[in-house]
Every structure is written in C-alpha cells, then in structure tokens.
Amino acid sequence: MPSRNRFATILLAALAACSPAPVVPTAADIDDPASTLARLASEPEGPGRKPFVQALRRAPADRVMPLLRAGLVSSDPALRSAAALATGRRSDGHELAPDLLGLATTDPDTGVRIVATRSLANLRHADAFPGLTQNLSHETATIRLSALRALARIDPDRAAALPDLARLQLDPDARVADSATKIARGIAPR
C-alpha cells in the first residue's frame, strides 16, 4: 500500500493531467482588442481571464474604448459582462462609468449587473453611489450584496450612514446581513 504522501502526489498529478490547459492570449489577440474582448467573453470565470483583461487594460485608449463602449451595449450578455470587466480595470474607465451604471441598475442579466457594479467599485466612481443604492432593495440577494460591497468600497463613511443599512442587517440572506453589519461597524466587507 503506498504511503499517504505518495498517494497525494499521484492524485495531484492525475488531477493536473485532467485539467484543461490555461488559455493564453496569442499575439493576434493582444494586437487586436476586438479579438481579445471576444476571447474574454468566451472564457469561463477564473484565472484564465486575467491575461485577456490585462491585454485590454494596456491597449491604447483610441483602439479599445470605442470597442468597450460597443461591448457594453451588445445584445450578448457575455460580451456586456466582458466589456464591463475590462472597463473597470482601465485607468480611463471612468469615461464609460455612465454606461456601467446603466448596466448595474437595469440590465436584465444578473451576472452583467454584478460585474458592472464591481467595475464601478474598482473605479471608485463616486457619482455611481446614488444609482447603486437602488440595488439595495433588489429582489435578488447577489445584486443587493454586490451593491452593498461596491458602495462600501466607493465611500465607506457614506455607506455606513445609509438609511437602508439597518434593514439590510436583518436581510434573509446571511451574506447581505453580514456585510451590512460589517459596514455599519466600519469594517470593510470582502
């Protein structure tokens, strides 16, 4: 019978052999932001997306900003989500903050709303604060949670003074209630 360490090593090797190879952007992807955005949209959530986001983050504004603007209004939710993610990682992403806020507050796709909300938080876009407070009453817990966390990241003091905070501390979703309690106590939620 093999030792525990040997068994663990064999198991890890077998798992590594079975897992798909990470997707790496090609030179064409990096030189072509449209291709990079399309690849980002088709890549499942996880670390495989990072190189595509980085490529879009570094792309020249004159080439990528019109593409991101078009992606934010695409009929494809995966493309809207990818464009929102990339926009939130760019230093000039504030240019598209009104488009992100529109997605964060009205998009019919929950995933798109959450990514747009997180992007506004990454940009620390203070003008989004009033709009994001609308999502604190949304029927979907993950939307309430993402809005609450984004508001705390944008302006922790203003978030701690939200009138909805007491109600959210009693939210039926434990993650929302926990985050609201932390924000009320001045502790940044993760």
C-alpha positions, 0 to 999 in steps of 0.5 A, spaced: 500 500 500 503 506 498 504 511 503 499 517 504 504 522 501 505 518 495 498 517 494 497 525 494 502 526 489 499 521 484 492 524 485 495 531 484 498 529 478 492 525 475 488 531 477 493 536 473 493 531 467 485 532 467 485 539 467 484 543 461 490 547 459 490 555 461 488 559 455 493 564 453 492 570 449 496 569 442 499 575 439 493 576 434 489 577 440 493 582 444 494 586 437 487 586 436 482 588 442 476 586 438 479 579 438 481 579 445 474 582 448 471 576 444 476 571 447 474 574 454 467 573 453 468 566 451 472 564 457 469 561 463 470 565 470 477 564 473 484 565 472 484 564 465 481 571 464 486 575 467 491 575 461 485 577 456 483 583 461 490 585 462 491 585 454 485 590 454 487 594 460 494 596 456 491 597 449 491 604 447 485 608 449 483 610 441 483 602 439 479 599 445 474 604 448 470 605 442 470 597 442 468 597 450 463 602 449 460 597 443 461 591 448 457 594 453 451 595 449 451 588 445 445 584 445 450 578 448 450 578 455 457 575 455 460 580 451 456 586 456 459 582 462 466 582 458 466 589 456 464 591 463 470 587 466 475 590 462 472 597 463 473 597 470 480 595 470 482 601 465 485 607 468 480 611 463 474 607 465 471 612 468 469 615 461 464 609 460 462 609 468 455 612 465 454 606 461 456 601 467 451 604 471 446 603 466 448 596 466 448 595 474 441 598 475 437 595 469 440 590 465 436 584 465 442 579 466 444 578 473 451 576 472 452 583 467 449 587 473 454 584 478 460 585 474 458 592 472 457 594 479 464 591 481 467 595 475 464 601 478 467 599 485 474 598 482 473 605 479 471 608 485 466 612 481 463 616 486 457 619 482 455 611 481 453 611 489 446 614 488 444 609 482 447 603 486 443 604 492 437 602 488 440 595 488 439 595 495 432 593 495 433 588 489 429 582 489 435 578 488 440 577 494 447 577 489 445 584 486 443 587 493 450 584 496 454 586 490 451 593 491 452 593 498 460 591 497 461 596 491 458 602 495 462 600 501 468 600 497 466 607 493 465 611 500 465 607 506 463 613 511 457 614 506 455 607 506 455 606 513 450 612 514 445 609 509 438 609 511 437 602 508 443 599 512 439 597 518 434 593 514 439 590 510 442 587 517 436 583 518 436 581 510 434 573 509 440 572 506 446 571 511 451 574 506 447 581 505 446 581 513 453 580 514 456 585 510 451 590 512 453 589 519 460 589 517 459 596 514 455 599 519 461 597 524 466 600 519 469 594 517 470 593 510 466 587 507 470 582 502 
